[in-house]
Amino acid sequence: MSTPYELPMFPLSVVAMPHEPMSLQVFESRYHQLLDDVGPHGKFGTCLIEHGSEVGGGDVRSSIGTLLEIRMMTPLTSGTTLLFVVGLGRIAVQSWLPEESYPRALVVDLTDSGAPREDVLSTAKSSVRAVRNLENEIFVDMATAMCDFDHDPVLAGWQCCAFASMNQRDRQSVLAKNDTNERLALVAEISCERYGDLQRQIAAQGGDDAFNRFESD
């Protein structure tokens, strides 16, 4: 665990994973101020808004989040700024600081436990691929991205987390895992549950005829 440092924060309703590219639209003036302060290639943190809404305050935020780095920043004519960011690593919020223009927190960088075991990574990759392939067969008009995993096992492990078909609470649970192998085992478990849910949906929709009905929904 690193020395605590102050970090501008942009709480979101989605979970960002390390090494995951993500696009964001910034429209609030306070977050435009954040972008002015960190610069076009700057860094800021994000965490999940677990309850409530960040706009107007009163939200509940997760304590484990992700450090993001800006890779591209494009102002739009609407006054919105389009950001392309990538996750650098996990952070833990130690305390929230008094807000000035935008949220700020005292955070520490979290160190992962290293490369995953080969069998654990292989199971996670297979589980994630199986779900994505089945989704692509069912939801033809909403095809999801295919999973192309890197040769680096550390990066491939985080790609499993990013590619997996999970809701935001599950993504947060995965992000919060400190042990790499435990994290990927959880991804595999969630993926297997998702695969079973999809199979039950197909059966409930009438077996082979389900695909046509899913396409028209």
KOLTILUM-378302 format. One record per residue (C-alpha): x, y, z negated; residue number from 1; residue in three letters. Coordinates in Angstrom, 1 decimal, padded with zeros to 4 digits. Layout:
// KOLTILUM-378302
<site><u>X</u><v>Y</v><w>Z</w><resi>NUM</resi><resn>ALA</resn></site>
...
This chain:
// KOLTILUM-378302
<site><u>000.0</u><v>000.0</v><w>000.0</w><resi>1</resi><resn>MET</resn></site>
<site><u>001.4</u><v>003.4</v><w>001.0</w><resi>2</resi><resn>SER</resn></site>
<site><u>001.6</u><v>006.7</v><w>-000.8</w><resi>3</resi><resn>THR</resn></site>
<site><u>-001.7</u><v>008.5</v><w>-000.9</w><resi>4</resi><resn>PRO</resn></site>
<site><u>-002.1</u><v>011.4</v><w>001.6</w><resi>5</resi><resn>TYR</resn></site>
<site><u>-004.8</u><v>013.8</v><w>002.6</w><resi>6</resi><resn>GLU</resn></site>
<site><u>-006.7</u><v>012.9</v><w>005.8</w><resi>7</resi><resn>LEU</resn></site>
<site><u>-009.5</u><v>014.7</v><w>007.8</w><resi>8</resi><resn>PRO</resn></site>
<site><u>-012.4</u><v>012.3</v><w>007.9</w><resi>9</resi><resn>MET</resn></site>
<site><u>-015.2</u><v>011.7</v><w>010.5</w><resi>10</resi><resn>PHE</resn></site>
<site><u>-017.7</u><v>009.3</v><w>008.9</w><resi>11</resi><resn>PRO</resn></site>
<site><u>-019.7</u><v>007.4</v><w>011.5</w><resi>12</resi><resn>LEU</resn></site>
<site><u>-022.6</u><v>005.0</v><w>011.8</w><resi>13</resi><resn>SER</resn></site>
<site><u>-020.3</u><v>002.5</v><w>013.6</w><resi>14</resi><resn>VAL</resn></site>
<site><u>-017.2</u><v>000.6</v><w>012.4</w><resi>15</resi><resn>VAL</resn></site>
<site><u>-013.9</u><v>001.2</v><w>014.3</w><resi>16</resi><resn>ALA</resn></site>
<site><u>-011.4</u><v>-001.7</v><w>014.3</w><resi>17</resi><resn>MET</resn></site>
<site><u>-007.6</u><v>-001.3</v><w>014.5</w><resi>18</resi><resn>PRO</resn></site>
<site><u>-006.4</u><v>-001.4</v><w>018.1</w><resi>19</resi><resn>HIS</resn></site>
<site><u>-009.9</u><v>-000.9</v><w>019.3</w><resi>20</resi><resn>GLU</resn></site>
<site><u>-010.5</u><v>001.9</v><w>021.9</w><resi>21</resi><resn>PRO</resn></site>
<site><u>-013.6</u><v>003.9</v><w>021.3</w><resi>22</resi><resn>MET</resn></site>
<site><u>-015.3</u><v>006.9</v><w>022.8</w><resi>23</resi><resn>SER</resn></site>
<site><u>-017.0</u><v>009.6</v><w>020.6</w><resi>24</resi><resn>LEU</resn></site>
<site><u>-019.1</u><v>012.6</v><w>021.3</w><resi>25</resi><resn>GLN</resn></site>
<site><u>-018.5</u><v>015.6</v><w>019.0</w><resi>26</resi><resn>VAL</resn></site>
<site><u>-021.2</u><v>018.2</v><w>018.8</w><resi>27</resi><resn>PHE</resn></site>
<site><u>-021.2</u><v>019.6</v><w>015.3</w><resi>28</resi><resn>GLU</resn></site>
<site><u>-019.2</u><v>022.8</v><w>014.8</w><resi>29</resi><resn>SER</resn></site>
<site><u>-017.4</u><v>021.4</v><w>011.7</w><resi>30</resi><resn>ARG</resn></site>
<site><u>-016.0</u><v>018.5</v><w>013.7</w><resi>31</resi><resn>TYR</resn></site>
<site><u>-014.9</u><v>020.8</v><w>016.5</w><resi>32</resi><resn>HIS</resn></site>
<site><u>-013.0</u><v>022.6</v><w>013.7</w><resi>33</resi><resn>GLN</resn></site>
<site><u>-011.4</u><v>019.2</v><w>012.7</w><resi>34</resi><resn>LEU</resn></site>
<site><u>-010.3</u><v>018.7</v><w>016.3</w><resi>35</resi><resn>LEU</resn></site>
<site><u>-008.8</u><v>022.2</v><w>016.4</w><resi>36</resi><resn>ASP</resn></site>
<site><u>-006.9</u><v>021.5</v><w>013.2</w><resi>37</resi><resn>ASP</resn></site>
<site><u>-005.5</u><v>018.0</v><w>014.3</w><resi>38</resi><resn>VAL</resn></site>
<site><u>-004.8</u><v>018.9</v><w>017.9</w><resi>39</resi><resn>GLY</resn></site>
<site><u>-005.3</u><v>017.0</v><w>021.2</w><resi>40</resi><resn>PRO</resn></site>
<site><u>-003.2</u><v>014.0</v><w>020.1</w><resi>41</resi><resn>HIS</resn></site>
<site><u>-003.9</u><v>014.2</v><w>016.4</w><resi>42</resi><resn>GLY</resn></site>
<site><u>-005.1</u><v>011.7</v><w>013.9</w><resi>43</resi><resn>LYS</resn></site>
<site><u>-008.1</u><v>011.5</v><w>011.6</w><resi>44</resi><resn>PHE</resn></site>
<site><u>-009.9</u><v>008.8</v><w>009.6</w><resi>45</resi><resn>GLY</resn></site>
<site><u>-013.3</u><v>007.3</v><w>009.9</w><resi>46</resi><resn>THR</resn></site>
<site><u>-015.5</u><v>005.1</v><w>007.7</w><resi>47</resi><resn>CYS</resn></site>
<site><u>-018.9</u><v>003.6</v><w>007.9</w><resi>48</resi><resn>LEU</resn></site>
<site><u>-022.0</u><v>005.5</v><w>006.7</w><resi>49</resi><resn>ILE</resn></site>
<site><u>-023.6</u><v>002.7</v><w>004.7</w><resi>50</resi><resn>GLU</resn></site>
<site><u>-026.7</u><v>004.6</v><w>003.6</w><resi>51</resi><resn>HIS</resn></site>
<site><u>-028.3</u><v>007.9</v><w>004.5</w><resi>52</resi><resn>GLY</resn></site>
<site><u>-027.2</u><v>010.4</v><w>007.2</w><resi>53</resi><resn>SER</resn></site>
<site><u>-023.9</u><v>012.2</v><w>007.3</w><resi>54</resi><resn>GLU</resn></site>
<site><u>-025.6</u><v>015.3</v><w>008.8</w><resi>55</resi><resn>VAL</resn></site>
<site><u>-026.9</u><v>017.3</v><w>005.8</w><resi>56</resi><resn>GLY</resn></site>
<site><u>-025.0</u><v>015.3</v><w>003.2</w><resi>57</resi><resn>GLY</resn></site>
<site><u>-026.3</u><v>012.7</v><w>000.7</w><resi>58</resi><resn>GLY</resn></site>
<site><u>-024.8</u><v>009.8</v><w>002.6</w><resi>59</resi><resn>ASP</resn></site>
<site><u>-023.0</u><v>006.8</v><w>001.1</w><resi>60</resi><resn>VAL</resn></site>
<site><u>-019.7</u><v>006.0</v><w>002.7</w><resi>61</resi><resn>ARG</resn></site>
<site><u>-017.6</u><v>002.8</v><w>002.7</w><resi>62</resi><resn>SER</resn></site>
<site><u>-014.2</u><v>002.9</v><w>001.0</w><resi>63</resi><resn>SER</resn></site>
<site><u>-012.4</u><v>000.9</v><w>003.7</w><resi>64</resi><resn>ILE</resn></site>
<site><u>-012.0</u><v>002.6</v><w>007.0</w><resi>65</resi><resn>GLY</resn></site>
<site><u>-009.7</u><v>003.1</v><w>010.0</w><resi>66</resi><resn>THR</resn></site>
<site><u>-007.1</u><v>005.6</v><w>011.0</w><resi>67</resi><resn>LEU</resn></site>
<site><u>-007.8</u><v>006.9</v><w>014.5</w><resi>68</resi><resn>LEU</resn></site>
<site><u>-005.5</u><v>008.6</v><w>017.1</w><resi>69</resi><resn>GLU</resn></site>
<site><u>-006.9</u><v>010.8</v><w>019.8</w><resi>70</resi><resn>ILE</resn></site>
<site><u>-005.8</u><v>009.7</v><w>023.3</w><resi>71</resi><resn>ARG</resn></site>
<site><u>-008.0</u><v>012.0</v><w>025.3</w><resi>72</resi><resn>MET</resn></site>
<site><u>-010.1</u><v>015.0</v><w>024.5</w><resi>73</resi><resn>MET</resn></site>
<site><u>-012.5</u><v>016.5</v><w>027.1</w><resi>74</resi><resn>THR</resn></site>
<site><u>-014.7</u><v>019.5</v><w>026.5</w><resi>75</resi><resn>PRO</resn></site>
<site><u>-018.1</u><v>019.3</v><w>028.3</w><resi>76</resi><resn>LEU</resn></site>
<site><u>-020.2</u><v>022.1</v><w>029.6</w><resi>77</resi><resn>THR</resn></site>
<site><u>-022.9</u><v>021.3</v><w>027.0</w><resi>78</resi><resn>SER</resn></site>
<site><u>-020.6</u><v>022.4</v><w>024.2</w><resi>79</resi><resn>GLY</resn></site>
<site><u>-020.0</u><v>018.7</v><w>023.3</w><resi>80</resi><resn>THR</resn></site>
<site><u>-016.5</u><v>017.3</v><w>023.3</w><resi>81</resi><resn>THR</resn></site>
<site><u>-015.8</u><v>013.8</v><w>024.6</w><resi>82</resi><resn>LEU</resn></site>
<site><u>-013.1</u><v>011.9</v><w>022.7</w><resi>83</resi><resn>LEU</resn></site>
<site><u>-011.3</u><v>008.8</v><w>023.6</w><resi>84</resi><resn>PHE</resn></site>
<site><u>-009.6</u><v>007.3</v><w>020.4</w><resi>85</resi><resn>VAL</resn></site>
<site><u>-007.9</u><v>004.1</v><w>019.4</w><resi>86</resi><resn>VAL</resn></site>
<site><u>-007.7</u><v>002.6</v><w>015.9</w><resi>87</resi><resn>GLY</resn></site>
<site><u>-004.2</u><v>002.5</v><w>014.4</w><resi>88</resi><resn>LEU</resn></site>
<site><u>-004.8</u><v>000.6</v><w>011.2</w><resi>89</resi><resn>GLY</resn></site>
<site><u>-006.9</u><v>000.2</v><w>008.1</w><resi>90</resi><resn>ARG</resn></site>
<site><u>-007.1</u><v>002.8</v><w>005.4</w><resi>91</resi><resn>ILE</resn></site>
<site><u>-008.6</u><v>002.8</v><w>001.9</w><resi>92</resi><resn>ALA</resn></site>
<site><u>-010.3</u><v>006.0</v><w>000.5</w><resi>93</resi><resn>VAL</resn></site>
<site><u>-009.1</u><v>006.7</v><w>-003.0</w><resi>94</resi><resn>GLN</resn></site>
<site><u>-011.2</u><v>009.8</v><w>-003.5</w><resi>95</resi><resn>SER</resn></site>
<site><u>-013.2</u><v>012.3</v><w>-001.5</w><resi>96</resi><resn>TRP</resn></site>
<site><u>-011.9</u><v>015.9</v><w>-001.7</w><resi>97</resi><resn>LEU</resn></site>
<site><u>-014.0</u><v>019.0</v><w>-001.9</w><resi>98</resi><resn>PRO</resn></site>
<site><u>-015.4</u><v>019.7</v><w>001.5</w><resi>99</resi><resn>GLU</resn></site>
<site><u>-014.3</u><v>022.9</v><w>003.3</w><resi>100</resi><resn>GLU</resn></site>
<site><u>-015.1</u><v>022.9</v><w>007.0</w><resi>101</resi><resn>SER</resn></site>
<site><u>-015.4</u><v>019.1</v><w>007.3</w><resi>102</resi><resn>TYR</resn></site>
<site><u>-015.0</u><v>015.9</v><w>005.1</w><resi>103</resi><resn>PRO</resn></site>
<site><u>-011.5</u><v>015.2</v><w>003.7</w><resi>104</resi><resn>ARG</resn></site>
<site><u>-010.2</u><v>012.3</v><w>001.6</w><resi>105</resi><resn>ALA</resn></site>
<site><u>-007.2</u><v>011.1</v><w>-000.2</w><resi>106</resi><resn>LEU</resn></site>
<site><u>-006.3</u><v>007.8</v><w>001.5</w><resi>107</resi><resn>VAL</resn></site>
<site><u>-003.7</u><v>005.1</v><w>001.5</w><resi>108</resi><resn>VAL</resn></site>
<site><u>-002.7</u><v>002.9</v><w>004.5</w><resi>109</resi><resn>ASP</resn></site>
<site><u>-003.5</u><v>-000.8</v><w>004.0</w><resi>110</resi><resn>LEU</resn></site>
<site><u>-000.9</u><v>-003.4</v><w>005.0</w><resi>111</resi><resn>THR</resn></site>
<site><u>-002.2</u><v>-006.6</v><w>006.6</w><resi>112</resi><resn>ASP</resn></site>
<site><u>-001.0</u><v>-010.1</v><w>005.8</w><resi>113</resi><resn>SER</resn></site>
<site><u>000.7</u><v>-010.6</v><w>009.2</w><resi>114</resi><resn>GLY</resn></site>
<site><u>000.0</u><v>-012.8</v><w>012.2</w><resi>115</resi><resn>ALA</resn></site>
<site><u>-002.9</u><v>-015.3</v><w>011.8</w><resi>116</resi><resn>PRO</resn></site>
<site><u>-002.4</u><v>-019.1</v><w>011.9</w><resi>117</resi><resn>ARG</resn></site>
<site><u>-002.6</u><v>-020.5</v><w>015.4</w><resi>118</resi><resn>GLU</resn></site>
<site><u>-005.6</u><v>-022.8</v><w>014.6</w><resi>119</resi><resn>ASP</resn></site>
<site><u>-007.5</u><v>-020.0</v><w>012.9</w><resi>120</resi><resn>VAL</resn></site>
<site><u>-007.0</u><v>-017.6</v><w>015.8</w><resi>121</resi><resn>LEU</resn></site>
<site><u>-007.9</u><v>-020.3</v><w>018.3</w><resi>122</resi><resn>SER</resn></site>
<site><u>-011.2</u><v>-021.0</v><w>016.5</w><resi>123</resi><resn>THR</resn></site>
<site><u>-012.1</u><v>-017.3</v><w>016.3</w><resi>124</resi><resn>ALA</resn></site>
<site><u>-011.3</u><v>-016.7</v><w>020.0</w><resi>125</resi><resn>LYS</resn></site>
<site><u>-013.4</u><v>-019.7</v><w>021.1</w><resi>126</resi><resn>SER</resn></site>
<site><u>-016.3</u><v>-018.7</v><w>018.9</w><resi>127</resi><resn>SER</resn></site>
<site><u>-016.3</u><v>-015.1</v><w>020.1</w><resi>128</resi><resn>VAL</resn></site>
<site><u>-016.0</u><v>-016.2</v><w>023.8</w><resi>129</resi><resn>ARG</resn></site>
<site><u>-018.9</u><v>-018.7</v><w>023.4</w><resi>130</resi><resn>ALA</resn></site>
<site><u>-021.2</u><v>-016.0</v><w>022.1</w><resi>131</resi><resn>VAL</resn></site>
<site><u>-020.2</u><v>-013.5</v><w>024.8</w><resi>132</resi><resn>ARG</resn></site>
<site><u>-020.6</u><v>-016.1</v><w>027.5</w><resi>133</resi><resn>ASN</resn></site>
<site><u>-024.1</u><v>-017.1</v><w>026.3</w><resi>134</resi><resn>LEU</resn></site>
<site><u>-025.2</u><v>-013.4</v><w>026.0</w><resi>135</resi><resn>GLU</resn></site>
<site><u>-024.0</u><v>-012.8</v><w>029.5</w><resi>136</resi><resn>ASN</resn></site>
<site><u>-026.1</u><v>-015.7</v><w>030.7</w><resi>137</resi><resn>GLU</resn></site>
<site><u>-029.2</u><v>-014.6</v><w>028.8</w><resi>138</resi><resn>ILE</resn></site>
<site><u>-029.1</u><v>-010.8</v><w>029.1</w><resi>139</resi><resn>PHE</resn></site>
<site><u>-028.2</u><v>-010.6</v><w>032.8</w><resi>140</resi><resn>VAL</resn></site>
<site><u>-029.1</u><v>-006.9</v><w>033.1</w><resi>141</resi><resn>ASP</resn></site>
<site><u>-027.2</u><v>-006.1</v><w>029.9</w><resi>142</resi><resn>MET</resn></site>
<site><u>-024.0</u><v>-008.1</v><w>030.5</w><resi>143</resi><resn>ALA</resn></site>
<site><u>-021.4</u><v>-007.6</v><w>027.8</w><resi>144</resi><resn>THR</resn></site>
<site><u>-017.6</u><v>-007.3</v><w>028.4</w><resi>145</resi><resn>ALA</resn></site>
<site><u>-015.7</u><v>-010.5</v><w>028.9</w><resi>146</resi><resn>MET</resn></site>
<site><u>-013.0</u><v>-011.3</v><w>026.3</w><resi>147</resi><resn>CYS</resn></site>
<site><u>-009.5</u><v>-010.9</v><w>027.6</w><resi>148</resi><resn>ASP</resn></site>
<site><u>-007.2</u><v>-011.6</v><w>024.6</w><resi>149</resi><resn>PHE</resn></site>
<site><u>-003.6</u><v>-010.3</v><w>024.3</w><resi>150</resi><resn>ASP</resn></site>
<site><u>-000.7</u><v>-012.7</v><w>024.0</w><resi>151</resi><resn>HIS</resn></site>
<site><u>000.4</u><v>-011.0</v><w>020.7</w><resi>152</resi><resn>ASP</resn></site>
<site><u>-001.4</u><v>-012.9</v><w>018.0</w><resi>153</resi><resn>PRO</resn></site>
<site><u>-001.8</u><v>-009.9</v><w>015.7</w><resi>154</resi><resn>VAL</resn></site>
<site><u>-003.4</u><v>-007.8</v><w>018.5</w><resi>155</resi><resn>LEU</resn></site>
<site><u>-005.5</u><v>-010.8</v><w>019.6</w><resi>156</resi><resn>ALA</resn></site>
<site><u>-006.8</u><v>-011.2</v><w>016.1</w><resi>157</resi><resn>GLY</resn></site>
<site><u>-008.0</u><v>-007.6</v><w>016.0</w><resi>158</resi><resn>TRP</resn></site>
<site><u>-009.5</u><v>-008.1</v><w>019.5</w><resi>159</resi><resn>GLN</resn></site>
<site><u>-011.5</u><v>-011.0</v><w>018.1</w><resi>160</resi><resn>CYS</resn></site>
<site><u>-012.9</u><v>-008.5</v><w>015.5</w><resi>161</resi><resn>CYS</resn></site>
<site><u>-013.7</u><v>-005.9</v><w>018.1</w><resi>162</resi><resn>ALA</resn></site>
<site><u>-015.2</u><v>-008.3</v><w>020.7</w><resi>163</resi><resn>PHE</resn></site>
<site><u>-017.3</u><v>-010.3</v><w>018.3</w><resi>164</resi><resn>ALA</resn></site>
<site><u>-021.1</u><v>-009.7</v><w>018.6</w><resi>165</resi><resn>SER</resn></site>
<site><u>-021.8</u><v>-008.4</v><w>015.1</w><resi>166</resi><resn>MET</resn></site>
<site><u>-024.0</u><v>-005.8</v><w>013.4</w><resi>167</resi><resn>ASN</resn></site>
<site><u>-022.2</u><v>-002.9</v><w>011.7</w><resi>168</resi><resn>GLN</resn></site>
<site><u>-022.5</u><v>-004.4</v><w>008.2</w><resi>169</resi><resn>ARG</resn></site>
<site><u>-020.8</u><v>-007.5</v><w>009.4</w><resi>170</resi><resn>ASP</resn></site>
<site><u>-018.1</u><v>-005.5</v><w>011.1</w><resi>171</resi><resn>ARG</resn></site>
<site><u>-017.5</u><v>-003.6</v><w>007.8</w><resi>172</resi><resn>GLN</resn></site>
<site><u>-017.2</u><v>-006.9</v><w>005.9</w><resi>173</resi><resn>SER</resn></site>
<site><u>-014.7</u><v>-008.1</v><w>008.5</w><resi>174</resi><resn>VAL</resn></site>
<site><u>-012.7</u><v>-004.9</v><w>008.3</w><resi>175</resi><resn>LEU</resn></site>
<site><u>-012.6</u><v>-005.0</v><w>004.5</w><resi>176</resi><resn>ALA</resn></site>
<site><u>-010.9</u><v>-008.4</v><w>004.5</w><resi>177</resi><resn>LYS</resn></site>
<site><u>-007.3</u><v>-008.1</v><w>003.4</w><resi>178</resi><resn>ASN</resn></site>
<site><u>-006.1</u><v>-011.5</v><w>004.5</w><resi>179</resi><resn>ASP</resn></site>
<site><u>-005.8</u><v>-012.0</v><w>008.3</w><resi>180</resi><resn>THR</resn></site>
<site><u>-006.9</u><v>-015.7</v><w>008.2</w><resi>181</resi><resn>ASN</resn></site>
<site><u>-009.9</u><v>-015.0</v><w>006.0</w><resi>182</resi><resn>GLU</resn></site>
<site><u>-010.9</u><v>-012.2</v><w>008.3</w><resi>183</resi><resn>ARG</resn></site>
<site><u>-010.8</u><v>-014.4</v><w>011.4</w><resi>184</resi><resn>LEU</resn></site>
<site><u>-012.6</u><v>-017.2</v><w>009.6</w><resi>185</resi><resn>ALA</resn></site>
<site><u>-015.4</u><v>-014.8</v><w>008.8</w><resi>186</resi><resn>LEU</resn></site>
<site><u>-015.5</u><v>-013.7</v><w>012.5</w><resi>187</resi><resn>VAL</resn></site>
<site><u>-015.8</u><v>-017.3</v><w>013.5</w><resi>188</resi><resn>ALA</resn></site>
<site><u>-018.6</u><v>-017.9</v><w>011.0</w><resi>189</resi><resn>GLU</resn></site>
<site><u>-020.6</u><v>-014.9</v><w>012.1</w><resi>190</resi><resn>ILE</resn></site>
<site><u>-020.1</u><v>-015.8</v><w>015.7</w><resi>191</resi><resn>SER</resn></site>
<site><u>-021.3</u><v>-019.4</v><w>015.1</w><resi>192</resi><resn>CYS</resn></site>
<site><u>-024.4</u><v>-018.0</v><w>013.4</w><resi>193</resi><resn>GLU</resn></site>
<site><u>-025.0</u><v>-015.6</v><w>016.3</w><resi>194</resi><resn>ARG</resn></site>
<site><u>-024.6</u><v>-018.5</v><w>018.8</w><resi>195</resi><resn>TYR</resn></site>
<site><u>-027.2</u><v>-020.5</v><w>016.8</w><resi>196</resi><resn>GLY</resn></site>
<site><u>-029.6</u><v>-017.6</v><w>016.8</w><resi>197</resi><resn>ASP</resn></site>
<site><u>-029.3</u><v>-017.2</v><w>020.6</w><resi>198</resi><resn>LEU</resn></site>
<site><u>-030.0</u><v>-020.9</v><w>021.1</w><resi>199</resi><resn>GLN</resn></site>
<site><u>-033.1</u><v>-020.7</v><w>018.9</w><resi>200</resi><resn>ARG</resn></site>
<site><u>-034.3</u><v>-017.7</v><w>020.9</w><resi>201</resi><resn>GLN</resn></site>
<site><u>-033.9</u><v>-019.6</v><w>024.1</w><resi>202</resi><resn>ILE</resn></site>
<site><u>-035.8</u><v>-022.6</v><w>022.6</w><resi>203</resi><resn>ALA</resn></site>
<site><u>-038.6</u><v>-020.3</v><w>021.3</w><resi>204</resi><resn>ALA</resn></site>
<site><u>-038.9</u><v>-018.6</v><w>024.7</w><resi>205</resi><resn>GLN</resn></site>
<site><u>-039.5</u><v>-022.0</v><w>026.5</w><resi>206</resi><resn>GLY</resn></site>
<site><u>-036.1</u><v>-023.5</v><w>027.2</w><resi>207</resi><resn>GLY</resn></site>
<site><u>-035.0</u><v>-023.1</v><w>030.8</w><resi>208</resi><resn>ASP</resn></site>
<site><u>-037.7</u><v>-020.5</v><w>031.5</w><resi>209</resi><resn>ASP</resn></site>
<site><u>-036.3</u><v>-018.3</v><w>028.8</w><resi>210</resi><resn>ALA</resn></site>
<site><u>-033.7</u><v>-016.8</v><w>031.0</w><resi>211</resi><resn>PHE</resn></site>
<site><u>-036.2</u><v>-015.3</v><w>033.4</w><resi>212</resi><resn>ASN</resn></site>
<site><u>-038.2</u><v>-013.8</v><w>030.4</w><resi>213</resi><resn>ARG</resn></site>
<site><u>-035.1</u><v>-012.4</v><w>028.8</w><resi>214</resi><resn>PHE</resn></site>
<site><u>-034.2</u><v>-010.7</v><w>032.1</w><resi>215</resi><resn>GLU</resn></site>
<site><u>-037.6</u><v>-009.0</v><w>032.3</w><resi>216</resi><resn>SER</resn></site>
<site><u>-037.8</u><v>-007.9</v><w>028.6</w><resi>217</resi><resn>ASP</resn></site>
